[in-house]
Amino acid sequence: MSNYTPEEVDMLIDMLKAKLGKAASRIPEKTKEGKPILNKTEKTIRYLDHRHKFFNPTKEMLQYIIDIAEKSNLDKALLEKMKEDILTKK
């Protein structure tokens, strides 16, 4: 299992926010309880925002982030680190 620094987590958040683009400024729909309905990228960003000190992603989350990162300009060393980490996940 790899350890991710807060700076690396910030890079992931910035990459995901860039993917959202204008969609991030939209007013999210609300559930009956008044909670916003978030898409998968927004949920991932929210999770990362809360996990700066100890980011231990699941295999599914890593795969989702890697898929997005391969189409972006994310740091190649961080992308390789995530690819190596996914191989060790069960």
N, CA, C and O atoms as a MOPAC input file, in Angstrom:
PM7 MOZYME 1SCF
protein

 N      0.84500 1    -1.17300 1     0.00000 1
 C      0.00000 1     0.00000 1     0.00000 1
 C      0.89200 1     1.23800 1     0.00000 1
 O      1.82900 1     1.34600 1     0.79100 1
 N      0.58800 1     2.15100 1    -0.88700 1
 C      1.35700 1     3.39200 1    -0.98700 1
 C      0.82500 1     4.43600 1    -0.02000 1
 O     -0.35600 1     4.45000 1     0.32600 1
 N      1.72600 1     5.30500 1     0.40400 1
 C      1.32400 1     6.45500 1     1.21100 1
 C      1.29300 1     7.66600 1     0.29800 1
 O      2.24300 1     7.92800 1    -0.44000 1
 N      0.19900 1     8.39500 1     0.35600 1
 C      0.03900 1     9.58500 1    -0.46700 1
 C      0.20700 1    10.81400 1     0.40800 1
 O     -0.37900 1    10.90100 1     1.48700 1
 N      1.00600 1    11.76200 1    -0.05700 1
 C      1.21800 1    12.98900 1     0.69600 1
 C      0.03200 1    13.92800 1     0.48000 1
 O     -0.70200 1    13.78700 1    -0.49800 1
 N     -0.15600 1    14.88300 1     1.38900 1
 C     -1.23200 1    15.86500 1     1.18200 1
 C     -1.08700 1    16.61800 1    -0.14800 1
 O     -2.08700 1    16.98300 1    -0.76500 1
 N      0.14500 1    16.84800 1    -0.58400 1
 C      0.35400 1    17.53300 1    -1.85800 1
 C     -0.14100 1    16.68300 1    -3.02800 1
 O     -0.71800 1    17.20500 1    -3.98200 1
 N      0.08700 1    15.37200 1    -2.94800 1
 C     -0.39800 1    14.47700 1    -4.00200 1
 C     -1.92300 1    14.43800 1    -4.01300 1
 O     -2.54100 1    14.41900 1    -5.07700 1
 N     -2.52000 1    14.42600 1    -2.84100 1
 C     -3.98000 1    14.43600 1    -2.75100 1
 C     -4.51300 1    15.74100 1    -3.34400 1
 O     -5.52700 1    15.73600 1    -4.04200 1
 N     -3.83000 1    16.86300 1    -3.06700 1
 C     -4.22900 1    18.14900 1    -3.64600 1
 C     -4.16100 1    18.10900 1    -5.17400 1
 O     -5.02700 1    18.66500 1    -5.84900 1
 N     -3.13500 1    17.45500 1    -5.71900 1
 C     -3.01900 1    17.33900 1    -7.17300 1
 C     -4.19800 1    16.54900 1    -7.74100 1
 O     -4.73400 1    16.89500 1    -8.79400 1
 N     -4.59800 1    15.48600 1    -7.03700 1
 C     -5.74300 1    14.69300 1    -7.48800 1
 C     -7.02400 1    15.51400 1    -7.44100 1
 O     -7.83700 1    15.45400 1    -8.36300 1
 N     -7.20400 1    16.28000 1    -6.36900 1
 C     -8.39300 1    17.12500 1    -6.24300 1
 C     -8.43500 1    18.15800 1    -7.36600 1
 O     -9.48000 1    18.36100 1    -7.98500 1
 N     -7.30200 1    18.80900 1    -7.63200 1
 C     -7.24500 1    19.80500 1    -8.69800 1
 C     -7.58100 1    19.18000 1   -10.05400 1
 O     -8.29200 1    19.78600 1   -10.85500 1
 N     -7.07500 1    17.97800 1   -10.31300 1
 C     -7.34100 1    17.29800 1   -11.57000 1
 C     -8.83400 1    16.99300 1   -11.70000 1
 O     -9.42000 1    17.19500 1   -12.76400 1
 N     -9.45000 1    16.50700 1   -10.62000 1
 C    -10.87000 1    16.17200 1   -10.66500 1
 C    -11.73500 1    17.42700 1   -10.80100 1
 O    -12.74600 1    17.41200 1   -11.50300 1
 N    -11.34200 1    18.50100 1   -10.13500 1
 C    -12.09200 1    19.75600 1   -10.26300 1
 C    -11.99500 1    20.29200 1   -11.69200 1
 O    -12.96200 1    20.84800 1   -12.21300 1
 N    -10.84300 1    20.13000 1   -12.32000 1
 C    -10.69000 1    20.56000 1   -13.70700 1
 C    -11.58800 1    19.74200 1   -14.62100 1
 O    -12.12900 1    20.26800 1   -15.59400 1
 N    -11.75200 1    18.45900 1   -14.31400 1
 C    -12.63700 1    17.60400 1   -15.09900 1
 C    -14.07900 1    18.06900 1   -14.97900 1
 O    -14.83300 1    18.04300 1   -15.95100 1
 N    -14.45500 1    18.49700 1   -13.77700 1
 C    -15.81900 1    18.96900 1   -13.57900 1
 C    -16.08700 1    20.24500 1   -14.36700 1
 O    -17.16000 1    20.41900 1   -14.94500 1
 N    -15.10000 1    21.12900 1   -14.38200 1
 C    -15.22100 1    22.37100 1   -15.12900 1
 C    -16.43000 1    23.18300 1   -14.71400 1
 O    -16.62200 1    23.47100 1   -13.53300 1
 N    -17.23200 1    23.54500 1   -15.67300 1
 C    -18.40200 1    24.37400 1   -15.41700 1
 C    -19.46300 1    23.64500 1   -14.60800 1
 O    -20.28500 1    24.28300 1   -13.95100 1
 N    -19.45600 1    22.33800 1   -14.64800 1
 C    -20.44900 1    21.57400 1   -13.88700 1
 C    -20.30300 1    21.80900 1   -12.39300 1
 O    -21.26700 1    21.64900 1   -11.64500 1
 N    -19.10300 1    22.18900 1   -11.94500 1
 C    -18.87200 1    22.42700 1   -10.51500 1
 C    -19.63400 1    23.65300 1   -10.02200 1
 O    -19.94300 1    23.75500 1    -8.83500 1
 N    -19.93600 1    24.57800 1   -10.92200 1
 C    -20.62400 1    25.78300 1   -10.49500 1
 C    -22.14300 1    25.62700 1   -10.52800 1
 O    -22.87000 1    26.55400 1   -10.17200 1
 N    -22.61700 1    24.47900 1   -10.94700 1
 C    -24.06000 1    24.26400 1   -10.99600 1
 C    -24.63600 1    24.14100 1    -9.59800 1
 O    -23.92600 1    23.81000 1    -8.64800 1
 N    -25.89300 1    24.40300 1    -9.48200 1
 C    -26.57300 1    24.22900 1    -8.20200 1
 C    -27.08800 1    22.79300 1    -8.19000 1
 O    -27.94200 1    22.43700 1    -9.00200 1
 N    -26.57800 1    21.96900 1    -7.28200 1
 C    -26.97600 1    20.56000 1    -7.29800 1
 C    -28.43500 1    20.38500 1    -6.89200 1
 O    -28.98100 1    21.14000 1    -6.08700 1
 N    -29.03800 1    19.36300 1    -7.47800 1
 C    -30.40000 1    19.01700 1    -7.09200 1
 C    -30.36600 1    18.51700 1    -5.65100 1
 O    -29.32100 1    18.09400 1    -5.15600 1
 N    -31.50100 1    18.56700 1    -4.99300 1
 C    -31.56600 1    18.16500 1    -3.58500 1
 C    -32.48700 1    16.95800 1    -3.42800 1
 O    -33.43800 1    16.76600 1    -4.18500 1
 N    -32.16800 1    16.15500 1    -2.41500 1
 C    -33.04800 1    15.04700 1    -2.05800 1
 C    -34.19400 1    15.59100 1    -1.21200 1
 O    -34.24000 1    16.78300 1    -0.90800 1
 N    -35.10100 1    14.72500 1    -0.84100 1
 C    -36.22100 1    15.14400 1     0.01100 1
 C    -35.72600 1    15.68500 1     1.33900 1
 O    -36.35600 1    16.56200 1     1.93000 1
 N    -34.59300 1    15.16200 1     1.81500 1
 C    -34.02400 1    15.60400 1     3.08900 1
 C    -33.22700 1    16.89500 1     2.95500 1
 O    -32.76000 1    17.43900 1     3.95600 1
 N    -33.06400 1    17.39100 1     1.73100 1
 C    -32.33100 1    18.63500 1     1.51000 1
 C    -30.84500 1    18.45100 1     1.25900 1
 O    -30.10700 1    19.43100 1     1.16700 1
 N    -30.39600 1    17.20300 1     1.14700 1
 C    -28.97900 1    16.95100 1     0.86800 1
 C    -28.74600 1    17.02600 1    -0.64000 1
 O    -29.59600 1    16.59200 1    -1.41800 1
 N    -27.59600 1    17.57500 1    -1.06200 1
 C    -27.33900 1    17.67500 1    -2.50100 1
 C    -27.07700 1    16.30200 1    -3.11900 1
 O    -26.48200 1    15.42300 1    -2.49600 1
 N    -27.53100 1    16.14400 1    -4.34400 1
 C    -27.26500 1    14.92200 1    -5.09900 1
 C    -25.96100 1    15.14200 1    -5.84400 1
 O    -25.87200 1    16.02300 1    -6.69900 1
 N    -24.95200 1    14.34600 1    -5.52500 1
 C    -23.61600 1    14.51200 1    -6.10000 1
 C    -23.34000 1    13.42000 1    -7.12200 1
 O    -23.78500 1    12.28300 1    -6.96000 1
 N    -22.60000 1    13.76700 1    -8.18100 1
 C    -22.17600 1    12.72900 1    -9.11600 1
 C    -20.90300 1    12.07100 1    -8.57800 1
 O    -20.38700 1    12.47500 1    -7.53600 1
 N    -20.40200 1    11.06600 1    -9.28400 1
 C    -19.26300 1    10.29200 1    -8.78100 1
 C    -18.00900 1    11.15200 1    -8.59400 1
 O    -17.28000 1    10.98100 1    -7.61700 1
 N    -17.76000 1    12.06700 1    -9.52200 1
 C    -16.57300 1    12.92800 1    -9.41000 1
 C    -16.68900 1    13.82900 1    -8.19100 1
 O    -15.71800 1    14.00800 1    -7.45600 1
 N    -17.87100 1    14.39900 1    -7.97200 1
 C    -18.08100 1    15.27200 1    -6.81400 1
 C    -17.92400 1    14.49500 1    -5.50400 1
 O    -17.38000 1    15.02000 1    -4.53300 1
 N    -18.39500 1    13.25800 1    -5.47600 1
 C    -18.24300 1    12.41500 1    -4.27900 1
 C    -16.76900 1    12.10800 1    -4.02500 1
 O    -16.31500 1    12.10900 1    -2.88100 1
 N    -16.02700 1    11.84600 1    -5.10000 1
 C    -14.60500 1    11.55100 1    -4.96300 1
 C    -13.85100 1    12.77400 1    -4.43500 1
 O    -12.98100 1    12.64500 1    -3.57400 1
 N    -14.18600 1    13.95700 1    -4.95000 1
 C    -13.55100 1    15.18900 1    -4.47100 1
 C    -13.85800 1    15.39800 1    -2.99600 1
 O    -12.96500 1    15.72800 1    -2.21500 1
 N    -15.10200 1    15.21000 1    -2.61400 1
 C    -15.48400 1    15.38400 1    -1.20600 1
 C    -14.71700 1    14.40900 1    -0.31700 1
 O    -14.25500 1    14.78500 1     0.76100 1
 N    -14.57800 1    13.14900 1    -0.76200 1
 C    -13.82900 1    12.14500 1    -0.00600 1
 C    -12.37000 1    12.57200 1     0.14500 1
 O    -11.81100 1    12.50200 1     1.23900 1
 N    -11.75600 1    13.01500 1    -0.95500 1
 C    -10.35300 1    13.42900 1    -0.92200 1
 C    -10.14500 1    14.63400 1    -0.02100 1
 O     -9.13300 1    14.72400 1     0.67300 1
 N    -11.09300 1    15.56000 1    -0.02600 1
 C    -10.99200 1    16.74700 1     0.83700 1
 C    -10.90200 1    16.35900 1     2.31200 1
 O    -10.27100 1    17.05700 1     3.10600 1
 N    -11.52700 1    15.26000 1     2.66800 1
 C    -11.53800 1    14.82700 1     4.06900 1
 C    -10.39300 1    13.87800 1     4.40800 1
 O    -10.21600 1    13.52400 1     5.57400 1
 N     -9.61300 1    13.46000 1     3.41200 1
 C     -8.59100 1    12.43700 1     3.63300 1
 C     -7.18000 1    12.91000 1     3.30200 1
 O     -6.37900 1    12.11900 1     2.80500 1
 N     -6.85700 1    14.15200 1     3.55500 1
 C     -5.52500 1    14.66100 1     3.22200 1
 C     -4.40500 1    13.94800 1     3.97700 1
 O     -3.34000 1    13.70400 1     3.40900 1
 N     -4.62600 1    13.61900 1     5.22100 1
 C     -3.54800 1    13.03800 1     6.02800 1
 C     -3.41400 1    11.52200 1     5.83500 1
 O     -2.31400 1    10.97800 1     5.93100 1
 N     -4.52400 1    10.85200 1     5.56500 1
 C     -4.46300 1     9.40400 1     5.38600 1
 C     -5.40400 1     9.00200 1     4.26800 1
 O     -6.58200 1     8.73200 1     4.49800 1
 N     -4.88100 1     8.96500 1     3.07100 1
 C     -5.65700 1     8.60600 1     1.88300 1
 C     -5.37500 1     7.15800 1     1.55100 1
 O     -4.27200 1     6.82300 1     1.12100 1
 N     -6.35000 1     6.30200 1     1.74400 1
 C     -6.22700 1     4.87900 1     1.45500 1
 C     -7.38300 1     4.48800 1     0.52800 1
 O     -8.40400 1     3.97800 1     0.98900 1
 N     -7.22200 1     4.72600 1    -0.77600 1
 C     -8.32100 1     4.49800 1    -1.71000 1
 C     -8.60100 1     3.01900 1    -1.93900 1
 O     -7.71800 1     2.17100 1    -1.81400 1
 N     -9.85300 1     2.73500 1    -2.27800 1
 C    -10.21400 1     1.37600 1    -2.66100 1
 C     -9.71900 1     1.13700 1    -4.09000 1
 O     -9.33100 1     2.07000 1    -4.79200 1
 N     -9.74000 1    -0.10600 1    -4.49400 1
 C     -9.30500 1    -0.44900 1    -5.84500 1
 C    -10.20600 1     0.23600 1    -6.87900 1
 O     -9.72500 1     0.71800 1    -7.90500 1
 N    -11.50000 1     0.27400 1    -6.60700 1
 C    -12.44100 1     0.90000 1    -7.53100 1
 C    -12.18000 1     2.39700 1    -7.65600 1
 O    -12.22000 1     2.94700 1    -8.75700 1
 N    -11.91000 1     3.06200 1    -6.52200 1
 C    -11.63400 1     4.49900 1    -6.56100 1
 C    -10.33400 1     4.77000 1    -7.30700 1
 O    -10.25700 1     5.70500 1    -8.10400 1
 N     -9.32100 1     3.96300 1    -7.05300 1
 C     -8.05200 1     4.13100 1    -7.76200 1
 C     -8.24800 1     3.98400 1    -9.26700 1
 O     -7.71600 1     4.77300 1   -10.04700 1
 N     -9.00600 1     2.98300 1    -9.66700 1
 C     -9.23600 1     2.75900 1   -11.09500 1
 C     -9.97000 1     3.94400 1   -11.71000 1
 O     -9.64900 1     4.36800 1   -12.82000 1
 N    -10.95500 1     4.47700 1   -10.99200 1
 C    -11.70100 1     5.64000 1   -11.47200 1
 C    -10.77900 1     6.84400 1   -11.63600 1
 O    -10.83000 1     7.53100 1   -12.65600 1
 N     -9.93800 1     7.10200 1   -10.63800 1
 C     -9.02300 1     8.24300 1   -10.69100 1
 C     -7.97500 1     8.04100 1   -11.78700 1
 O     -7.63600 1     8.99000 1   -12.49400 1
 N     -7.46500 1     6.83300 1   -11.93500 1
 C     -6.46700 1     6.54800 1   -12.97000 1
 C     -7.06100 1     6.76800 1   -14.36200 1
 O     -6.40400 1     7.33100 1   -15.23800 1
 N     -8.29800 1     6.32600 1   -14.56200 1
 C     -8.95000 1     6.51300 1   -15.86100 1
 C     -9.02900 1     7.99200 1   -16.22700 1
 O     -8.79500 1     8.36700 1   -17.37600 1
 N     -9.35500 1     8.81900 1   -15.25700 1
 C     -9.43100 1    10.26500 1   -15.49900 1
 C     -8.02400 1    10.83800 1   -15.67900 1
 O     -7.79800 1    11.67100 1   -16.55700 1
 N     -7.08300 1    10.39100 1   -14.84900 1
 C     -5.71800 1    10.93200 1   -14.87200 1
 C     -5.00700 1    10.65500 1   -16.18900 1
 O     -4.19400 1    11.46400 1   -16.63700 1
 N     -5.30300 1     9.52700 1   -16.80900 1
 C     -4.63800 1     9.20000 1   -18.07000 1
 C     -5.02300 1    10.16900 1   -19.18700 1
 O     -4.29200 1    10.31600 1   -20.16600 1
 N     -6.17400 1    10.82800 1   -19.03600 1
 C     -6.62500 1    11.78400 1   -20.04000 1
 C     -6.28400 1    13.22000 1   -19.66000 1
 O     -6.63200 1    14.15500 1   -20.38200 1
 N     -5.60700 1    13.39700 1   -18.53400 1
 C     -5.28100 1    14.74500 1   -18.06800 1
 C     -3.76700 1    14.92900 1   -18.01600 1
 O     -3.00600 1    14.08300 1   -18.48400 1
 N     -3.35200 1    16.04300 1   -17.44300 1
 C     -1.91800 1    16.33000 1   -17.35100 1
 C     -1.40600 1    16.11000 1   -15.92700 1
 O     -0.58400 1    16.88700 1   -15.44000 1
 N     -1.87800 1    15.07100 1   -15.26400 1
 C     -1.43100 1    14.74400 1   -13.90900 1
 C      0.03400 1    14.32400 1   -13.93500 1
 O      0.50700 1    13.73700 1   -14.90800 1
 N      0.73200 1    14.62600 1   -12.87000 1
 C      2.13400 1    14.26300 1   -12.70900 1
 C      2.32600 1    12.77100 1   -13.00300 1
 O      1.66100 1    11.92500 1   -12.40600 1
 N      3.22200 1    12.46500 1   -13.90800 1
 C      3.44900 1    11.07200 1   -14.34800 1
 C      3.91500 1    10.17900 1   -13.20200 1
 O      3.55100 1     9.00500 1   -13.14800 1
 N      4.71100 1    10.71900 1   -12.28900 1
 C      5.19400 1     9.91600 1   -11.15700 1
 C      4.02500 1     9.50900 1   -10.25000 1
 O      3.97700 1     8.37900 1    -9.76300 1
 N      3.09400 1    10.42800 1   -10.02700 1
 C      1.92800 1    10.11100 1    -9.20100 1
 C      1.04100 1     9.09400 1    -9.89500 1
 O      0.50900 1     8.19300 1    -9.24700 1
 N      0.87400 1     9.22600 1   -11.20000 1
 C      0.07600 1     8.26200 1   -11.95900 1
 C      0.68900 1     6.86900 1   -11.87100 1
 O     -0.02800 1     5.88900 1   -11.67300 1
 N      1.99800 1     6.77300 1   -12.01700 1
 C      2.68100 1     5.47500 1   -11.90200 1
 C      2.54800 1     4.90300 1   -10.48700 1
 O      2.37700 1     3.69700 1   -10.31200 1
 N      2.62700 1     5.76300 1    -9.49800 1
 C      2.47200 1     5.32100 1    -8.10500 1
 C      1.08500 1     4.71600 1    -7.89100 1
 O      0.95000 1     3.68900 1    -7.22600 1
 N      0.05300 1     5.35300 1    -8.45600 1
 C     -1.30400 1     4.83100 1    -8.31900 1
 C     -1.46100 1     3.50900 1    -9.06700 1
 O     -2.14800 1     2.60400 1    -8.59300 1
 N     -0.82800 1     3.39500 1   -10.23100 1
 C     -0.90200 1     2.14000 1   -10.99000 1
 C     -0.23200 1     1.00200 1   -10.23500 1
 O     -0.72600 1    -0.12600 1   -10.24600 1
 N      0.88900 1     1.29000 1    -9.57900 1
 C      1.56200 1     0.26400 1    -8.78100 1
 C      0.71200 1    -0.10500 1    -7.55500 1
 O      0.65200 1    -1.26900 1    -7.15900 1
 N      0.06600 1     0.89200 1    -6.96800 1
 C     -0.76700 1     0.67100 1    -5.79400 1
 C     -1.97400 1    -0.19800 1    -6.13300 1
 O     -2.38600 1    -1.02900 1    -5.32400 1
 N     -2.54300 1    -0.01400 1    -7.32300 1
 C     -3.72600 1    -0.78500 1    -7.69100 1
 C     -3.39200 1    -2.26900 1    -7.84600 1
 O     -4.24000 1    -3.13200 1    -7.62000 1
 N     -2.15300 1    -2.55300 1    -8.23300 1
 C     -1.74600 1    -3.95400 1    -8.39600 1
 C     -1.65800 1    -4.68300 1    -7.04300 1
 O     -1.80600 1    -5.90400 1    -6.98500 1
 N     -1.41600 1    -3.93200 1    -5.96100 1
 C     -1.29400 1    -4.55400 1    -4.65600 1
 C     -2.63600 1    -4.67500 1    -3.92700 1
 O     -2.73700 1    -5.37000 1    -2.91600 1
 N     -3.67600 1    -3.98500 1    -4.45100 1
 C     -5.00000 1    -4.04400 1    -3.81800 1
 C     -5.69000 1    -5.34300 1    -4.18600 1
 O     -5.50000 1    -5.88900 1    -5.27300 1
 N     -6.49900 1    -5.82600 1    -3.24700 1
 C     -7.25800 1    -7.06500 1    -3.49400 1
 C     -8.62900 1    -6.73700 1    -3.99900 1
 O     -9.42100 1    -7.64100 1    -4.26500 1

